[in-house]
Amino acid sequence: MPLEIRELVIKATVVNGQGPSGGGSEQQPQDNNTIDEIVSKVMQIIKDKTER
């Protein structure tokens, strides 16, 4: 029987001024505009998929 995920909650804590704590690649910090653009694109994709 297939399992449908209706909600996915991801929580993260970001603290400026601290180095990487491991596990990820080192990246330059992104400004809030870039993050906002990415979030709105992801939300639009999710909305489009639920409308089908």
Secondary structure, 3 states (H helix, E strand, C coil): CCCCCCCCCCCCCCCCCCCCCCCCCCCCCCCHHHHHHHHHHHHHHHHHHHHC
